[in-house]
């Protein structure tokens, strides 16, 4: 019988992968997971430093979530969510609203992060149309933004790696130069600046506010852009000006929600309430796909009318509000309380920061910056430390280090030439040390061997 990886490449087309790479590096077939560890079919284990694409927050095969899914699977696997409902969805919506920033009172269910974004975009557009603001059709995004890979989400993204070939299919948007704290053109520091870079967003809104339906943003961290961390003050300024000019604010917390930045939602650190809050990934603890879009009573009421007025929001997915996913999400919320995750994460984030500072990582000539917020840490690799000149993308420096790290039992999956840590919250101090030490070893093996 052929090996599992041979059988894989014969029939499977993997996401975000140049499949020709598998001629040299066959896919790693994972057989089981436990805690922060993944085990392949040969028995080798890998520390999952990226939570398997940022979804797993309480460890692989977490017993409480397994039990919740198994229990509910014996009662109800799925039911149509139009004109029908079920108890896990109701409970989940109630609990999310309790935790959400003030004013977000309504919850719309979907399947994943991209669909949660699509819902917000379409709701915002339709709201303005039904309010008689027919000219408000534009969306504003930040440079290097990433909001997903469906057409609407991709239209409001700005990473050519994902969207360049699809430009003819996408709708027009306005792109604003956003915060770039590592290469700040104002020569400021993210810890002490006054978000001077906001002037570019302000200029765009002042000149085009009559046409703008919404601004979409990833609060505090532009994740796929390379974990670009920026100060909460930028969000404060953005919320104020969008309120002034009747522009919706869409907060994409698909990656940064559920404790990743140190607070349950990243928006909390700026003390703002967006008009839409998009959630997915960690919501089910990494077990099942689920997306949520939260919005306000005001927006909800713009769709609430007699049937003949044709104001309903006609958007649906077959697995909307899946009961098993909702049961997993409820168990995940229970774990936040049971484990006091936010408090414990502060201690672990402090430990990670200290470990990096004392490890010698910052002294390596290819490390331009280490940045961290909460349980997200990022190492930006540079060809020249003084000028911050990046490596040529064709060299695939980050990818080569990723390969070295796998040999050492560490799963990193870099974003270009940015290595990052976003581990499950159950990671122990010893495992944090392993994660940092093996990252350094992988870099040294690539650059100095």
C-alpha positions, 0 to 999 in steps of 0.5 A, a space after each residue: 500500500 502507498 504511504 499516506 502522504 502519497 495517497 494525499 497528493 494523489 487526490 487532495 489540493 491543499 489551501 495556500 500551498 504550491 503543490 509542487 513543493 510536495 515533490 520535495 517536502 511531502 505533506 505531514 499526515 497528522 494522526 492525533 493531537 493532545 494539548 499543544 502537540 500534534 502527532 504524525 503517522 510516524 509518531 513524531 510530535 510537533 508543538 502547534 505554535 500557531 493553534 492550527 491556523 489560529 483556531 485552537 485555544 484550549 488544546 487539541 481534543 480538549 475533553 470538555 468540548 469533545 463531551 459537549 459535541 458528543 452529548 448534543 450529537 445524540 440529540 440534534 445534529 442539525 436543523 434548518 435555521 430559517 423559521 426554526 431555532 434550537 437551544 444551543 444557538 439561543 444560549 450562545 447568542 445570549 452569552 456572546 451578547 453579554 460579553 460583547 462591547 455595549 450596543 451589540 445586541 443582535 447575532 447573525 450566524 454563518 459558517 466561518 470568518 469570511 462569511 461573517 465578513 460577507 454578512 457585515 458588508 452586505 448588511 451595511 450596504 443594505 442598511 444605507 440603501 434602506 435608509 435612503 442613503 443610496 450613494 453610500 456604496 464604498 468600503 474603506 480598508 487598510 493597506 495590507 488588510 486581510 478579511 477573507 477569501 470570498 469575493 466581498 471579503 477579498 475585495 476589502 482585503 489588500 494582500 496581493 498574494 491572495 487577491 492580485 489574480 482576482 482583481 477583475 472579479 472584485 468590487 472597488 474599495 478605498 485603500 488607506 495607508 494604515 499603521 506600520 509601527 515597525 517602519 513608522 514614517 513619523 519616527 514614533 513608537 507604538 507605546 507612546 505615539 498619538 497615532 499620527 498615521 491616522 491623518 491618512 484615514 481622516 483625509 480619506 473620510 473627510 473627502 469621501 464620507 458621503 460615499 462611504 458605507 463602512 470602514 473595515 479593520 482588524 482591531 490592534 493586529 493586522 494578522 495576515 499582514 505579518 502580525 502588525 501590531 498598532 496602538 488602541 488610540 488608532 481605533 479610538 480616533 476611527 470610531 469617533 470620525 465614523 460616528 460623526 459621518 454616519 459611517 459603519 465601523 466593521 471590526 474583524 475580530 476573527 483572528 484577534 477575538 476570544 482572548 488573543 490580545 489579552 482582553 476577550 475582544 480586542 476592541 475593549 482595549 480601545 473602549 469602543 463599540 463597532 457597528 459590526 463585530 465579526 467572529 469565528 476561529 477560536 469561538 468553538 475551540 478549534 473543533 467546528 466551523 462557525 461564524 458570528 456577526 454581531 450588530 446593533 438594534 438600530 441596524 436590525 430595525 432598518 430591516 424589520 418591516 412588513 413582508 411587502 416592503 421587501 426589507 429582509 436580509 436575504 442571506 443564508 448558509 445551509 449549516 447556519 447555526 449548526 447545533 454541534 458547533 454551537 455546543 462546542 462554542 458554549 463549552 469553549 465559553 465555559 472553559 474561559 470561566 473554568 480556567 480563568 483564561 484571561 488572567 492566566 494568559 496575562 501571566 503566560 504572555 509575561 513569561 513569553 515576553 521575558 523568555 524572548 528578551 533573555 533568550 538572545 533572539 533579539 541579538 540575532 542579526 536577522 531579527 528586526 523586531 519582536 512585537 507582542 500583544 497578549 498571546 500573539 508574538 511576532 518575529 520580523 526577519 530582515 536582511 539589514 537590521 539597521 535599515 530594516 530592509 526585508 529579504 527578497 520574497 523570492 528567497 522564501 526565508 520564512 518558509 525555509 526556517 519553517 522547514 527547519 523548525 518542523 525538523 525540530 518538532 515545532 510548527 510555525 507557519 510564517 507569514 512571509 518573513 514574519 515568524 509568529 507565536 499564537 499557541 493554544 492557551 494551555 501551553 506550559 512555561 516549559 513548552 513556551 521555552 521549547 517554542 522560543 528555543 527551537 525557533 532560535 535553533 531553526 533560524 541559526 540552522 538556516 542562516 549559520 549552518 
